Amino acid sequence: MQIAWWQIALLTLYAGYQILDELQIYSSLSAPVFAGLFSGIVMGDMKAGLIIGGAMQLTVLGVGTFGGASKIDANSGTILATAFSISTGMKPEAAVAALAVPVASLMIETDILARFANTFFAHRIDKKVDQMDYKGIERYFLAGALPWALSG
């Protein structure tokens, strides 16, 4: 099965949304099990998505981040592993070990890069606060969400 462009677009939009949801909205749709459910539905095999999402959910249950520490991006690992597992016919259990966990671990680096890039906007917000420019504060606050969304 080949991955269609609209599946890539939906999964990419969800990946961006789930990061913003985790940081600001927190509707619990940013949990790996929901990432597996959504990507499984988009790819046409909900069962495989739930298996991968559930396995990745277990990997983050005991992980707590304190003081802004980075953690594995289990959602991105789940999305990619589900998409590739279903499109290539790989067993979901193998996709967790071969794709989900390594991708989730590597995505720590993009999280750090997003945090670093976000300081640019934070400094701009500080200047706008001194100027009492509320529209500028809002604009840079929203722009600061962009590196977070792109990190996934």
N, C-alpha and C positions, 0 to 999 in steps of 0.2 A: 504494500500500500504506500502510495506517495502522499506526502504531506502537502495539502493545498495551501494556497496563499492566504485564504481567509482563515484557515486554522492557525497559521503562523501569526496573523494579525490579532486574532482573538486571544491567543495565548500570550502574546507580547503585551497587549493592553491589560490583561489580567495580572501579569507579572508586575507591571508598573503600579497598578491599583493596589495589589496586596502589600507592597512596600509602604505606600502612603496610608493604607488602612492600619498597618501595624504601628506607624509612627503617630498618626493623628486621629483617625476616625475610630478605630478599633471596634469593628463590628464582628469580630471573630472569623471573618471570611479570609483572614490571612493565615489561618492554620494550615499546615501541610496536608491534613486530611481533606480540607476543602479544595486545596490546590489540586489534589489528586482527583477529587470528584469532578471539578470543573474541567480539568484537562482530559479526563476520561470521557466525559460527555462530548466535548469538542472533537476528540479523536475517534469516538464511536465505540469505546470499550470501557464502560463505567467500572466494571469489576476490576480490571487491571489498574485503572487510576486509583481506586480505593485501596487496593493492596499496596501499591507504591506509596500513596499518601499516608496510609496507616503505619507502614514501616518507618517512614520518615518522621511521623508524629512521635513515635516511640523514641527516636533519636534525640528529640529536643525536649522531651518531658522533664528530664533532670537538668537541663541546661538553664541556668539563670544568669543574666547579664546584669552587672551592677556597675554604676558609674560610667555608663556609656561604652562599655566594652562590646566589641564585635562578637557575633556568634555565627554559627554556620547558617547559610541561607537555604534552609530545608525546602522552602517553597520553590525556589528556582530549580533546585535539584529534582524536586518532585515533578515539576512541569516538563523539564527536559527529558527526564527518564521515562515519564509516561508517554510523551510524544514519540520518542525513539523506540520504546518497547513495542508500542502498538503498530507503528509504521514498519518496523523490521520483523515483527513476529517474535521478538525476544520474550522469554518468560519474565513476568513482573519481578519475581524474586531475584533473578539474575540482573535485571535492570537496576535494582536497588544497590547491589554491590558494585556493579560495573559503572554505573552512571550517576545515580542520585547522590550517594555519599561523597564521591570525589568532586562532583560539580558543586555540591553544597559547601564543601570545605574550601574549594578554590574561590568561591564567591565572597569569602571573607575579605579578600583583597579589594574587590570592587566596592564593598561596604566601606572600607577604610578610605578608598579614593573618593567616594561620595561624601563622606564626613569632611574630608580635607577640602573638597571643592565647595562645600556648603559654608565654610568659614568666609569665603569671599562675599557671599550674600549677607552673612551676619554682620560683617564690618560695614557694609553699605546701610544696613538697617540702623546700626548705631549712629551713623551720620544723619540719617533721616529723622531719628528721634531727637537729636540735637537741634535740627531745623524745624521740628514739629510738623513735618510733612507726612501726614497720615496716608495719603495715597501712595507715596513712595515706600513707606513701611509695608503696606499691603502688597505692593508690586514685588518688592524684593523678598518678602516672605513667601509668596507664591512661586517666585522664580527659584527660591532655595529648595523647593520641593522637587524641582526637575532633576538635580543630580541623584537624589534618592530614588526616583522612579526609574532613571536610566541605569542605575546600578544593578537592577535585576534583569 
